[in-house]
């Protein structure tokens, strides 16, 4: 399964808990905040000034490597 911008952070984190490292590297450090897990990826990226295209690439590259 590929990550897309409309997926909730919770859904992405459920795919692989170690994916948290990628979020943190991109500056999304508030994954434990009450509302954070109910945001979709686009909302989270926009709210934190994160490059959504690069974040999507890094998330999907990571998952592709894990599944090879």
Buried (B, 14 or more C-beta within 10 A) or exposed (E): EEBBBEBBBEBBBEBBEEBBEBBEEBEBEBBEEEEBBEBBBBBBBEEBEBEBEEBBEBBBEBBEEEEE
